Amino acid sequence: MTTTTQISKSEVMKRAHNYFKTTNALLPEWMKKSFSWCLKKAWSDEKAVVEVAKRLMKEIAAKNERKRREEENRKNSINTGTYTYIKSSALSWGGVENFYGAGRYCGD
C-alpha cells in the first residue's frame, strides 16, 4: 500500500502476485483466477488508494490554509464584536491615540 500520490508499479506487481497466490490457493480449480485478473484488480486498488491519498492531501492543505487565515485574522483584530470596529476605525483616523484624543471613544 502506497502513501504517496503516485502509483508504484512494484507495489502493483506485489499486490497482483499476492492476489494470485491467495485466491488460487483457496479456490477450487474451476473458480481460480488468472494473473491478468489479479493484475487488473491490483491496478484498480492502487488507483483507488492514490485517489484517496490525493483527496486527503487536498483536504489537509485546505484545513491548514483555513487555520492560517483564522490565525492571521485573530492577530489583525481584537475579535470581540464592536471592539473590532473601534480598532479599525481608530486606525483609519490616524491611530488609537488620535482616536482617544478626538473624543470619539465612548468608554467600555
Secondary structure, 3 states (H helix, E strand, C coil): CCCCCCCCHHHHHHHHHHHHHHHHHHCCHHHCCCHHHHHHHHHHHHHHHHHHHHHHHHHHHHHHHHHHHHHHHHHHCCCCCHHHHHHHHHHHCCCHHHHHHCCCCCCC
